[in-house]
Amino acid sequence: MPNAIILGTGSCVPDKVLSNHHFEKVGSNDAWIQQRLGIKERRVVDGQTTSDLAAGAAENALKSAGLLPSDIDLIVLATATPDRPAPATACAVQEKIGATKAVAFDISAVCSGALFALSTGCQYIQSGMYKNVMVIGADTFSNITDWNRRDSVFFGDGAGAIVLTATEEDRGFLKFELHSDGSGKEGFTVPAGGCEIPTTPDTLSQGLHCFQMDGKAVFETATGHVPGTIESVLKQCGLSIGDIHCMLPHQPSIRILEEIARRVNLPWEKVRTNMDRYANTSGGTIPIVLDETWRSETFHPGDHILFAAVGAGWTWGAAIYKC
């Protein structure tokens, strides 16, 4: 059975920068945001759509992989901020990059979305159905943010893309472990805009189309579930935390990542972060930090990379990649 390896990576973020000073009007400040969240600034779209960022990331990933758009068999896009409720934003990306042969669909798992999309892409490759799969994580949370709330500090906009391809070599993604718990659906949610609470003038005036977050619940879920999942996936691969070259996590907050690293005994210098520049880009976080790490560091055969994420739903998971 073939395995899936990373052939190329790419990312795309808006040009517009929003510093922490913007949030003084909602009762926050730069020092608190940097200390508690690890964020100095974030990027926000200015007329761009989620598919615009996703297409830019995909084009960069194709260049990195040395492939043409026509080489892509499948596009899996993880997003919580689609261009439209229908059709899938992945179809818009397919058109924009000219990948006319590719099947395209979206996945919704919010901040865990890219990890869930990676596992999906790998299954298609391992089954032999497709050879080259484009996995994208992209979000424009600035479009669903109430800028009058203190929690507006958390998110930024961005997209990352990963080209997976089939190999018979002893490398690639070794194991995914994914979980969901629907009882936590109120911990992070966008209440209106679906069939449960359709759009009306009242839902718009009440800000129900913007995200609502229970920060304490997010922290407790992330630190309560992710460490155990990391330990489980390591055990299934016959590895210890000392075998990990680096961890590429979702970027929820610096305090969450520090606590996860502490609980699994992973040295902090092995944790890769970029939230100081981009904040939490939701589905875009893992592929963006992967792209930056993939381009800036040297990996050797046999190095192991740990992926980890937690998102609304609740959803969470971890994965191991062997270089």
C-alpha positions in Angstrom: 0.0 0.0 0.0 1.5 3.4 -1.0 2.1 6.0 1.6 1.7 9.8 1.4 4.7 12.1 1.6 4.9 15.9 1.5 6.1 17.0 -2.0 5.6 20.7 -1.6 4.2 23.5 0.6 3.0 27.0 0.2 1.3 29.8 2.1 -0.5 33.1 1.5 -1.4 35.9 3.9 -3.0 39.3 3.3 -0.8 42.4 3.1 -2.8 44.4 5.6 -1.3 44.3 9.1 -3.3 44.9 12.3 -1.2 45.5 15.4 -2.3 44.9 19.0 -2.7 48.6 19.6 -5.9 48.4 17.5 -7.6 46.5 20.5 -7.1 49.2 23.1 -10.6 50.4 22.3 -12.1 47.1 23.5 -10.2 47.1 26.8 -7.1 45.1 25.8 -3.5 46.1 25.4 -0.3 45.1 23.6 1.5 43.8 26.8 -1.4 41.5 27.9 -2.0 40.1 24.4 1.7 39.3 23.9 2.1 37.8 27.4 -1.0 35.7 27.4 -1.5 34.9 23.8 1.9 35.4 22.2 0.4 37.6 19.5 2.1 40.9 18.3 0.1 41.4 15.1 -2.1 39.6 12.6 -3.0 39.9 8.9 -6.6 40.7 7.8 -8.1 40.7 4.3 -8.9 43.8 2.4 -11.4 42.7 -0.2 -9.9 39.2 -0.6 -11.9 36.0 -0.1 -10.9 32.8 1.5 -10.5 31.2 -1.9 -8.2 34.0 -3.0 -5.8 33.2 -0.1 -6.2 29.5 -0.6 -5.5 29.8 -4.4 -2.4 31.8 -3.6 -1.1 29.2 -1.2 -1.9 26.4 -3.6 0.0 28.1 -6.4 3.0 28.5 -4.2 2.8 24.8 -3.1 2.7 23.7 -6.8 5.9 25.7 -7.5 7.5 24.0 -4.4 6.4 20.6 -5.6 7.4 21.1 -9.2 3.9 20.2 -10.4 1.4 21.7 -12.8 -2.2 22.3 -11.8 -3.2 19.5 -14.2 -1.2 17.1 -12.1 -3.5 17.5 -9.1 -6.1 14.7 -8.7 -7.9 16.0 -5.6 -8.2 19.3 -3.6 -9.3 19.0 0.0 -9.9 22.4 1.6 -10.4 22.9 5.4 -12.2 26.1 6.2 -14.7 27.6 8.7 -15.1 30.7 6.6 -16.2 29.6 3.1 -16.7 32.1 0.3 -20.4 31.0 0.1 -22.5 28.4 1.9 -22.6 26.6 -1.5 -20.8 25.6 -3.6 -17.6 24.3 -1.8 -14.8 26.9 -1.6 -12.5 24.1 -2.9 -14.3 24.3 -6.2 -13.6 28.0 -6.4 -9.9 27.2 -5.8 -9.9 24.6 -8.4 -11.1 27.1 -11.0 -8.7 29.8 -9.9 -5.6 27.7 -10.1 -6.7 25.8 -13.3 -6.7 22.3 -11.7 -9.4 21.2 -14.1 -8.8 17.5 -13.5 -9.1 17.6 -9.7 -12.0 16.6 -7.6 -12.6 19.3 -5.0 -14.5 19.4 -1.7 -14.4 21.2 1.7 -13.9 19.9 5.3 -15.3 21.7 8.3 -13.4 21.0 11.6 -12.5 24.7 12.3 -9.0 24.9 13.9 -8.4 21.1 13.5 -9.5 21.3 9.9 -6.1 21.1 8.3 -5.2 18.0 10.3 -8.5 16.3 9.4 -8.0 17.3 5.8 -4.4 15.8 5.8 -5.7 12.5 7.1 -8.4 12.5 4.4 -5.9 13.2 1.6 -3.6 10.5 2.9 -6.4 7.9 2.8 -7.1 8.7 -0.8 -3.4 8.1 -1.6 -3.1 5.0 0.5 -6.1 3.5 -1.1 -4.5 4.0 -4.6 -7.4 6.1 -5.8 -5.4 9.3 -6.3 -1.6 10.1 -6.6 -1.3 13.8 -6.1 -3.5 15.5 -3.5 -3.6 19.2 -2.6 -4.5 19.8 1.0 -5.4 23.4 2.0 -6.3 25.1 5.2 -7.6 28.6 4.8 -9.7 31.0 6.9 -10.7 34.7 6.9 -11.9 35.0 10.5 -11.9 38.8 10.2 -15.2 38.3 8.3 -16.9 36.7 11.3 -15.3 38.8 14.1 -17.2 41.3 16.3 -14.5 43.9 16.5 -16.2 45.4 19.6 -15.5 42.3 21.7 -12.3 41.6 23.6 -11.9 38.2 22.0 -11.5 39.9 18.7 -7.7 39.8 19.5 -7.3 36.1 18.8 -7.6 35.6 15.1 -6.0 36.6 11.8 -6.5 35.6 8.2 -4.3 33.3 6.1 -3.9 30.1 4.1 -1.5 27.3 3.7 -1.3 24.4 1.2 0.4 21.0 1.2 1.0 18.8 -1.9 0.9 15.1 -1.0 2.0 12.4 -3.3 2.3 8.7 -3.3 5.5 6.8 -2.5 6.5 3.2 -1.9 9.4 4.4 0.3 9.5 3.9 4.1 8.5 7.5 5.0 5.5 9.7 5.1 2.6 10.0 7.5 2.8 7.1 9.9 -0.3 7.5 12.0 -3.2 9.9 12.6 -5.4 9.9 15.7 -8.5 12.1 15.5 -11.3 12.7 18.0 -14.6 14.7 18.2 -17.0 15.5 21.1 -20.2 17.3 20.0 -21.2 18.0 23.6 -18.7 20.9 23.5 -20.3 22.6 20.5 -21.2 25.7 22.4 -17.5 26.3 23.5 -16.8 27.9 20.2 -19.5 28.6 17.8 -21.1 30.9 15.2 -24.7 30.7 16.2 -26.6 32.1 13.2 -26.5 31.7 9.5 -27.4 28.0 9.2 -30.7 26.2 9.2 -30.9 26.1 13.0 -30.9 30.0 13.2 -31.5 31.4 9.7 -30.3 34.8 8.8 -32.7 37.6 9.8 -32.3 41.3 10.5 -32.4 40.5 14.2 -29.6 37.9 14.0 -27.5 40.4 12.1 -28.2 43.2 14.6 -27.4 40.9 17.6 -24.0 39.9 16.1 -25.0 36.2 15.9 -23.0 35.7 12.7 -19.7 36.4 14.5 -17.9 33.8 16.5 -18.5 33.3 20.2 -15.9 31.7 22.4 -15.5 30.3 25.9 -11.8 30.9 26.4 -11.6 28.8 29.5 -13.3 25.9 27.9 -10.9 26.1 24.9 -7.9 26.0 27.2 -9.2 23.1 29.3 -10.1 21.1 26.2 -6.8 21.7 24.5 -4.6 20.9 27.5 -6.9 18.1 28.7 -7.2 16.1 25.5 -4.2 16.9 23.2 -1.4 15.6 25.4 -3.0 12.2 25.8 -3.6 12.0 22.1 0.0 12.8 21.4 1.2 10.1 23.8 -1.2 7.6 22.2 0.0 8.3 18.6 3.6 8.1 19.7 3.0 4.7 21.4 1.2 3.4 18.3 4.3 4.4 16.2 6.7 2.8 18.7 8.2 6.2 19.4 9.0 8.3 22.5 8.8 12.1 22.8 12.6 12.2 22.5 12.3 10.9 19.0 10.4 14.0 17.8 12.5 16.5 15.8 9.8 19.2 16.1 6.1 19.8 16.7 4.0 21.8 14.2 0.9 22.6 16.2 -2.2 24.6 15.6 -1.6 28.1 17.0 -4.4 28.7 19.6 -2.3 30.7 22.2 1.2 30.6 23.5 0.0 29.5 27.0 -1.9 26.5 25.6 1.1 25.4 23.6 3.4 25.8 26.5 1.1 23.7 28.7 0.8 20.9 26.1 4.6 20.8 25.6 5.1 20.7 29.4 2.6 17.8 29.8 4.2 15.6 27.2 7.8 16.6 28.2 8.6 18.2 24.8 11.4 20.8 25.1 9.9 24.2 24.1 12.7 24.8 21.5 11.1 21.9 19.5 7.8 23.7 19.2 7.3 25.8 16.1 5.1 28.9 16.3 4.2 31.9 14.2 1.3 33.4 16.1 3.4 36.4 17.0 3.0 37.5 13.3 -0.3 35.9 12.2 -2.3 35.2 15.4 -4.6 32.2 15.1 -5.4 31.6 11.5 -7.7 28.6 12.3 -7.5 26.1 9.5 -4.5 27.9 8.0 -2.3 27.5 11.1 -0.7 24.1 10.6 0.0 24.4 6.8 1.4 27.9 7.2 3.8 26.9 10.0 4.6 23.8 8.1 5.5 25.9 5.0 7.7 28.2 7.0 9.5 25.3 8.8 9.8 23.2 5.6 11.5 26.1 3.8 13.8 27.3 6.6 15.0 24.1 8.3 16.9 21.0 7.2 15.3 17.7 7.8 17.2 14.4 7.5 15.9 11.0 6.6 14.3 9.4 9.7 13.4 12.7 11.4 9.9 12.6 12.9 7.5 15.6 12.9 4.6 15.8 15.3 1.4 17.5 14.3 -1.3 18.5 16.8 -4.5 20.5 16.8 -7.7 21.3 18.7 -10.8 23.0 17.3 -14.4 23.7 17.8 -16.8 20.8 17.8 -14.9 19.8 19.9 -12.3 18.3 17.5 -8.7 17.4 18.2 -6.0 15.1 17.0 -2.3 14.4 16.4 -0.2 12.8 13.7 3.4 11.6 13.1 5.3 12.2 9.9 8.6 10.4 9.1 11.0 12.3 6.8 
